[in-house]
Amino acid sequence: MMFLGLEGTLSLGMALFIASVAGGIVVAVAGAARIVQLRSNARKVRMLHKRG
């Protein structure tokens, strides 16, 4: 089997494990980006309320 220029064999269980770990990493990165975005927005709102 050839994928992205790599050739070899992989058991179904290992392929599913790798896919689940990769999916978890994608979800964690997206969640962290959203948390940073919300914290930044909250900081801006606090500064606007302090000013008046």
Secondary structure, DSSP 4 states (H G I P E B T S, - for coil): -EETTEE----HHHHHHHHHHHHHHHHHHHHHHHHHHHHHHHHHHHHHHHH-
